[in-house]
Amino acid sequence: MIEKNDLKNAFAKTLRDARYVKKSDSWYMPGEEAIVVVNLQKSDHGNYYYLNTGICLKALSDESFLKVNKCHIQISANNLAIDRHSLDKGLNLEEGNSEDLAASMQVVGEQVLPKLSEFLSLSQLREHYKKSSFKAALMFWQARELLEMQNE
């Protein structure tokens, strides 16, 4: 069993080590043209957490601290991680243990966050969009239009 505070502390350490900044319950990584947002969300259906990620495009918003559900592109961390099983197991408080939590935070630090760092510029976002990397993402129509525009 994993204690809620142990999960939150491990998550905070992982994000701090990656130089994310905390505001309220979310963590932020600002880039030149986008801001990446990450947070944990408790499931309504059990003692399980989800890792939510969002991308706020600076060309579409002046806000520096948007919540994930207001970000222009929202994608589950499961769609960014290679080792989804380890990620999920460490977010399940009832079924996971301390080793699962450590493995989950390793996936966050070595797979999810490096992928998110590729989303801090429009040129990189456009490349990912062209490669259909956002098929499983929720994307606002304004973001889609911006990513479809050619560099001028």
N, C-alpha and C positions, 0 to 999 in steps of 0.2 A: 504494500500500500504506500502511496505517495501522499505526503501532507501538502495541502494547498500552499502554505507558506514556502515550503521547499521548492515547489514548482515555480512560484513567483520569484523567489530569490535567484534560482538558477537561470531563469529567463532574463531577469534584470542584469545579472553578471554577464551573460552572453551578449546582450545588446550593448551594455556599457563597454565591454571589451572591443566591440566593433565600432565604437565611437558614435552610437546612436544617442540622441538626447531625449529624455523623458519629459512629457508634459501630460498631466492627468494620468490616465491609464494606457496611454499610447507612447510609442517610441518613434522618433523621427530622424531621418537622414536626409539633410538638404543637399541638393546638387545644383548645378548651374541652371537647369531648365525644368527640373522636377524634384519633388520631395517624396521619399518613400516613407510609408507609415506602417507600423507593425503593432499588433496587440493580441492579447489572449482574451478569448471570450468563453465564458462558462456555458456549457450546454444546458438547455432546459430539460433535457431528457435523461440526465444521469450525471455522474461525478466525472465528467470529461471536459476537456478544454479544446477549443479550436484555435489555430494560429491564423489570424486574418492579416492580409497585406493589402495595401493600397498604394496607388501612385497618383499624386496630385500634380497636374501640369501647371507650371507657373504662368504660362501664356493664357490660361483659362481662369486663374484665380489669384487674388492677392493674399489670401490667407496662408499663413505659415504652418498652422496647426489644425488642419482639417481632420476630422474623425475618419476612420477607414470607410464607413458607410457613405461618406460624402466625397470620397476620392473619385477621380475621373476614370480610373481603371482599378478594379478590385479583383483579386485573384487569391484563391486558397493556397496556403503554403504547401499543401499536398500536391498541387500541380507544379510546384517548383522543386520539390525534393525528389531525389532519386530513390532514397531509402524511406519510402512512405510508411512502411510497417514500423520501423524504429521510431519515426517521428510520432506516429499515433500512439504507440505503446507508452511512451514517456509522458503523454498528455492525459492518460487515463489514470486517474487517482486511485481507483479501486483495484484495477488489475495490474498496474505497473509497480515497479520497485525502484530503489535508488539507482541500480544499474541501468534500468530502462530510461530513467530520467536523464542520466548522464549521456546515454547514447542519443536520446532525443535532442538534447542541447548541442551535441556534436553535429547532428544533422542540420540543425538550425545554423550553427556557426560555419560549417564547411560546405553546405549545399544551398540553403535557402538565402542567407544573407549575401553571399557572393553573386548569386543570380539577381537578387534585387539591386545590387550595385550597378548592374548593367542597364538599369532603367532610369538613370539619373539625367540622361541627355536625350533630346529629341531624335538625334541621328541614330542612337542605339535603339530607342523605342521604335522608330520606323523600321529598322532592320528586323527586330523581333516581330513586329506587326506583319511585315512581308512574309516572314517564315511561318506565320500562323501560330506564333507562340501564345497568343491571347485567345485561342479558341474557347477555352474553358473560363475565361474571365468575363466579368460584368464590365462593360465599357459604355460610358456615356457617349451619345452621338457626337457631341462636340469634340471629344477626344478622338473618335474615329475619323472625323473630318480633318482634324489637325494632323493626324498621322498619315492620312492619305494625301495631304498636300505635298507637292514637290518643294525642295529647298529652292528659295528664290534669292 
